[in-house]
Amino acid sequence: MSVISREVHLVSRPEGMPEPENFSLVETEVGDPGSGEVLVQNLYMSVDPAMRPPLTNGQAKLDHVLGGSAIGRVIASKNESLPEGALVQGRYGFREYYVSDGEGLRAVETEGEPLTTHLHVLGSTGLTAWSGMLIVGKLQEEENVFVSAAAGAVGSVACQIAKIKNCRVAASCGSDDKVAFLKDELGVDYAFNYKTVGSIGRELHIGLPDGIDVYFDNVGGKHLDAACGQMRLWGRIPVCGMISAYNNKGARSEGVTTLSNMVYNRVTMQGFLVSDYNDLRDDFLADMRGWMAAGKLKYRETVNEGIENAAASLIGLLQGDNTGKMLVRLAPE
């Protein structure tokens, strides 16, 4: 049963913020699955900041489907381990349909939660926040925590994990509506709009006057510089991302001027990838599902409709248009 599928191609490399003309929507025919293969129809696509650097650094191929994660349903199968109707997650790109031999596909099994949560709080986004906070950041009860890009998919979970651990949390974001979301819905202790304040460092002095034990860094640049200057003795900085630099050539970030404080306070800064912690997924899911059931963990989604809006969704994400997880819905569940 061959089908016509639409997919998003990268047709030119962006300089700075990506623009619609960097992408093209292409129709292609997807054939029947062969022996050991499955035909998958994608239902939801994940849109993530980490998709930006490959557009410029050459990892993303021109005139080729744009890479990304999605959840889909097997609609035809010649693979006993992935029967027709099974829900699967994989990184087969921004496309409506694809054929796979099963490599890189993971079955999605829900326990009453919405399917979309497996693309954020119960998926790689949540695992990123969980592992970054608890393993890399070695978060302890009642510490002082700062989270940047805190209203995004990763940051919002990181904030809530810190609150679950009875920490005082300061958070930065890019709009007054997001400040309200962080304070009123997620319960952070202090939040500010970095675009309108005079000094990030001053806001951190107000929000965390005793300094920072853990800075969960999603942004880099001025945020990292301000946080480094206010880290406490034995502070930890899990480096998750560098949103401020993703549109710069070579993803080069602004420099840090506060290294002396890191030296004298023995601060640890460590980058990490979510794939480092895939073997802990069962522990992660147990924690997250327990917190969700207890009402301690909330989430918000920004969902756009149709693959024709996929490229615009990525651009919007990089401009801060989302609160919580950015998703594109391709087909009804």
N, C-alpha and C positions, 0 to 999 in steps of 0.2 A: 504494500500500500504506500506508494510514493506520495509525498506531500510537497506543497509549495511552502517554503519557509522564508521569512524575512530575517536579515541579520545586519548588525551595525558593523561597518568597516571603518578603519582609520585610513584616510586617504591623503592626509598631509600632517606634518608634525607641528604642533602648536608652539608658538613662542609667547610665553606668558600665559594668561588665561586662555584655555581652549575656546574655540568659537565653532558655531554650527558647521561652517564650511570645512572644518577638519574631519568631518565624518560623513558617511554616506549610508543610506538604507538600501540594501541590495536584496533582490529576490533570487532564491536558488531552489533547486529541486533536491529533496532528500529521499533517497531510495529505501527499499525494503531492508530490514535487518537480515544479515546473513547468519550462518551458524555461530552460536555463542554471542550474538549481538542483540541489542534492544533499540527500539525507536522511542525516543523520549520527547514529549511535548512540555516545554518549560511553562510553569505557572507564574513564578515570581523570580525577578532578577534582583540581586543585591548591587547597590551602587556605593562604592567605597573610595575614600581619599587616596588610598594606596594605588588606585588605578592611574593616578595622574603621572608619576615619574616615568613609567614605561612608554608613555606616548611620545616622549622626547628623547629618552636615552637609548632608544633602539630596540628595547626588549619587545615592544609591540610592533608587529610587522605591518607595513603599509599594504593596503588593499587586501586585508585579511580580517577575519572576524575579531572584534574587540574582546579581550579576555575578561572574564568575570564569573562570579559564582551565581548559581541559580538552583531553585528547587523545581522539579518537574515530575510528570507522571509517565510511567512506561505504558505506551499505547499499543505496542506490538513487541513480542519477545520470542527469541529463540535461545534464551539463556535461562536455565532452570533456577538459578539463584536470584534472578530478577524477573518475577512473573509479571504478566500484564496487570496493570492497576497499581503496581508498587510505586511508592513515592521515593524519589532519589534526589540526592544533592551532589553536584559536581561543578567543576570549573571548565565548562565547555563553551563559555563565551556568551555574548549578547546575541542570542538567536532564539527563534521560536521553536524549532525542532532540530534534533540531531540524532545520529546513529552512533552507538558506543558499543565497544566490546566488554564494557563493565569496568575497565580500568579507571580508577579515580572516582568511581561512583560510590556513594555511601547511602544505604537505605535510611530513610527518615521515619522514625516511629514516634508518633505523638502519644501523649498520655492525657488527652483532654485539652491541651493548650492549643492556641491557634497555630496553623502551619507556618505562618510567617515568622513566628518567634524563633524558628530554627535557622533563620537568616540573621538573627541579631542576638537577643538575650540568651537563647539556648544554642546559638551557633558560634561561629568564629569570633563575632563581635564580643559576645559575652565572655567567651574563653579568653580573649585578649585582655579584657578588663580584670577578670578573675585572676589570671596568672600574673598579670603585671602588678596588681595590687598585693596579692597574698604571697606569691612566690618570689618574684623579682624585687618587689617593694618591701617584702617581709613586714607587712603591716601588723601593728600591735594595737591592742585595745587602748582607746582614749588618747591616741596621738593626734597631731595637727597635720592636716592633709590639704594640699592644693591640687586642683585638677583644672587643666586648661582645655578649651573646646568642650566644655563640660555639658553642653546641651546636645552634643552629638551622640551617635549610637554607642561608641565606646565610653566616652566621658560620662554620660549619664549613668551607666552601670557602675563605673568606677566610683562615682560620688556615693551611690547608694550602698555599695559594699563597705565603704569607709563609714557611713552612718550606721550600718548594721553592726560594725565593730566599735560603736560608741565614740567615734572620732569627731573632732571639730573640723568642718570642711569649709574651705573657701573655694570659689569656682569662678572662672572667667568664661565669657561667651560674647556673641557679637550683636545682640539686640536686647532692648528692654523687655520684650515679650519673653525672651529666653531667660532673662534674669528672674522674671515672675515665675516661670515654669520651674526653675531650679529651686527657688525658695519656697513657693507655695505647694508644689506637687512632690518634689523630691526631698524637701526638708533640709537643704544645705543651710549652713549657718550664715554664710556671707557670699553674695554673688555680685559681680559687676560686669558692665558692658565695656570691654577693653577699647572699643572704638570711640567712646565718648569721655573716658576718664583722662586726666592729665598724666597720670603715672601709674603703671602697673605695680611698681614697688610700693608706692604709697598705699594703694588698695590692699596689698598683702599685709602691710603694717597694721592697717585698720582691722582687717578680717582675722589675721593670725598674729596678734601682737607679741606672742611668745616665740615666734618663728615656726619653721616648717620641718616636720619629721619626714614626710613623704611627699614628693612632688611627682604626680603622674603627668608626664609631659606628652602632649599631643601636638604641640605647636612649634617648639624651638624658638629661636630668635630672641626678641625682647622679653617674651615670657620666661624663657630659660634663664636669661641673664638676671632678671629680677628675682626669680626664685632662688638661684644659686647664692645670691647675696644674703638670703634670709634663712638658709638651711641651718638646722640645729646640729649639735654634736651627734655624730654617727647617722646623719640623715641619709636617705636613699632617694635616688631619682630613676625610676623605670622610664626609659625613653621609648615610647610607643610610636610616635610619629613626629612630623615636622611640617605641619600644614602651612606655616608661614613661608616655607621655602619651596613648596611643590611646583610653583610656577616659575621659579628662578632657574636660570641656566645651570645645569648640573645639580639642581636642588640644593644649591649652596645657601646656607643660613647665615644670618648675622652673627657676629662674634660674641663670645662671652667675656665679660670684663671683670668678673667677680670670682676668679679661680682661687684667690688667696683664701677666701672664706671656705671653699671646698677643702683646701689643704689643711687648714688649722682645725676645722671641724670634722675631718676624716670622712667626708661625704663620698658615697658611692654612687656612680652614675653608670647604668647598664642598659644597653639596647637589647631588644628581644623580638622574636617573631612568634606568632601564635602557634606555628607548626612545631615549635620546640616543646609544646606541652600537650600534643594530641594524645599522648598515652595517659593523661590524667582526665580525659573527657568524662569518664564515669563519675569521678569525684566531683568534677565541675557541675555536671547535670544534677547530681544529688543535692548539692548546695543550692543551686539556682532554683530548682523546682520547689525545694523546701521553703526558700525565701518568698517565692511567688505565692505559694499556697497560704503563707502566713500574712500576706499583704505587705511585706517589707520591701518588695522589689516591683517597681512599676516601669512601664515603658511607653514610648510614643512612637508612632510611625508616620512618615510622610510618604504617601503612596501615589504615584503617577500611573496613568493608564496607557498601555500600548507601547510596543517596541518603537513606534515612531517618535516617542518622547524619551527614549533612553539616553540619547546624547545630551539633550537639554537637561535631563535629570542629573547627569554627571557634572555639567557646567554649573547647574544650580547648587549642587552639593558643595562645589569648590567656592561658590560665592556665599555660602552659609544660608541658603534658602530653607534648609531642612531643620526640623526639631526632631531629635531621636533618629531612628533609622530611615534612610532613603531607600525606597523600593520601587520597582516598576512591575505592575501586574500585567501579565501577557494573556492569561486565559482564566476562565472561572475554575474554581476548585472542583 
